């Protein structure tokens, strides 16, 4: 299952933590923290492999990371 701009924007937005007064603290609002990024990868993995119910989420995340890492020519150990 492919991801479109709508899905990726939704996953990004749902992974972001609330920032009080985002106008005043815009750098914190605009940048993604590691925990937010990890949550986004989990959301993408769950969506991408939603039809494969026999695979645990941890394995879906590994498969998603393999796809992401291939872009930068990196392999998971």
C-alpha beads as a LAMMPS data file, in Angstrom:
LAMMPS data file: protein, C-alpha beads

77 atoms
76 bonds

1 atom types
1 bond types

-500.0 500.0 xlo xhi
-500.0 500.0 ylo yhi
-500.0 500.0 zlo zhi

Masses

1 110.0

Atoms # bond

1 1 1 0.000 0.000 0.000
2 1 1 1.513 3.288 -1.077
3 1 1 1.578 6.501 0.882
4 1 1 0.385 9.760 -0.608
5 1 1 1.026 13.300 0.525
6 1 1 -2.251 13.294 2.439
7 1 1 -1.326 10.253 4.508
8 1 1 2.211 11.401 5.262
9 1 1 0.985 14.850 6.294
10 1 1 -1.614 13.234 8.557
11 1 1 0.950 10.896 10.177
12 1 1 3.331 13.821 10.687
13 1 1 0.634 15.919 12.331
14 1 1 -0.617 13.097 14.549
15 1 1 2.935 12.330 15.716
16 1 1 3.700 15.885 16.810
17 1 1 3.375 16.712 20.502
18 1 1 1.420 19.726 21.618
19 1 1 3.477 22.898 22.049
20 1 1 2.040 25.657 24.203
21 1 1 2.079 28.947 22.287
22 1 1 3.609 27.618 19.089
23 1 1 4.052 31.163 17.765
24 1 1 6.424 32.031 20.609
25 1 1 8.162 28.612 20.544
26 1 1 8.135 28.096 16.775
27 1 1 11.504 26.251 16.565
28 1 1 10.179 23.603 18.976
29 1 1 6.974 23.391 16.969
30 1 1 8.659 23.283 13.553
31 1 1 11.321 20.661 14.387
32 1 1 10.510 17.010 14.947
33 1 1 11.911 15.379 18.067
34 1 1 13.259 11.817 17.966
35 1 1 10.280 10.446 19.915
36 1 1 7.900 12.092 17.436
37 1 1 9.856 10.666 14.499
38 1 1 9.746 7.173 16.008
39 1 1 6.002 7.459 16.479
40 1 1 5.602 8.583 12.869
41 1 1 7.538 5.549 11.637
42 1 1 5.257 3.328 13.716
43 1 1 2.162 4.955 12.239
44 1 1 3.517 4.580 8.697
45 1 1 4.389 0.917 9.314
46 1 1 0.967 0.129 10.764
47 1 1 -0.732 1.771 7.773
48 1 1 1.561 0.339 5.099
49 1 1 1.159 -3.233 6.316
50 1 1 -2.399 -2.985 7.690
51 1 1 -3.570 -5.876 5.513
52 1 1 -0.894 -8.211 6.960
53 1 1 -2.490 -8.904 10.329
54 1 1 -0.293 -11.926 11.054
55 1 1 2.852 -9.766 11.301
56 1 1 3.554 -8.005 14.633
57 1 1 3.999 -4.225 14.625
58 1 1 7.674 -4.566 15.582
59 1 1 8.349 -6.515 12.367
60 1 1 6.333 -4.011 10.324
61 1 1 8.514 -1.238 11.749
62 1 1 11.660 -3.174 10.809
63 1 1 10.408 -3.609 7.239
64 1 1 9.580 0.104 7.040
65 1 1 13.029 1.048 8.347
66 1 1 14.606 -1.204 5.701
67 1 1 12.812 0.833 3.033
68 1 1 13.852 4.151 4.604
69 1 1 17.470 3.070 5.105
70 1 1 17.761 1.844 1.511
71 1 1 17.314 5.445 0.360
72 1 1 20.556 6.412 2.124
73 1 1 22.270 3.093 1.290
74 1 1 22.277 1.894 4.884
75 1 1 21.395 -1.575 6.182
76 1 1 19.953 -2.449 9.542
77 1 1 22.201 -4.694 11.674

Bonds

1 1 1 2
2 1 2 3
3 1 3 4
4 1 4 5
5 1 5 6
6 1 6 7
7 1 7 8
8 1 8 9
9 1 9 10
10 1 10 11
11 1 11 12
12 1 12 13
13 1 13 14
14 1 14 15
15 1 15 16
16 1 16 17
17 1 17 18
18 1 18 19
19 1 19 20
20 1 20 21
21 1 21 22
22 1 22 23
23 1 23 24
24 1 24 25
25 1 25 26
26 1 26 27
27 1 27 28
28 1 28 29
29 1 29 30
30 1 30 31
31 1 31 32
32 1 32 33
33 1 33 34
34 1 34 35
35 1 35 36
36 1 36 37
37 1 37 38
38 1 38 39
39 1 39 40
40 1 40 41
41 1 41 42
42 1 42 43
43 1 43 44
44 1 44 45
45 1 45 46
46 1 46 47
47 1 47 48
48 1 48 49
49 1 49 50
50 1 50 51
51 1 51 52
52 1 52 53
53 1 53 54
54 1 54 55
55 1 55 56
56 1 56 57
57 1 57 58
58 1 58 59
59 1 59 60
60 1 60 61
61 1 61 62
62 1 62 63
63 1 63 64
64 1 64 65
65 1 65 66
66 1 66 67
67 1 67 68
68 1 68 69
69 1 69 70
70 1 70 71
71 1 71 72
72 1 72 73
73 1 73 74
74 1 74 75
75 1 75 76
76 1 76 77
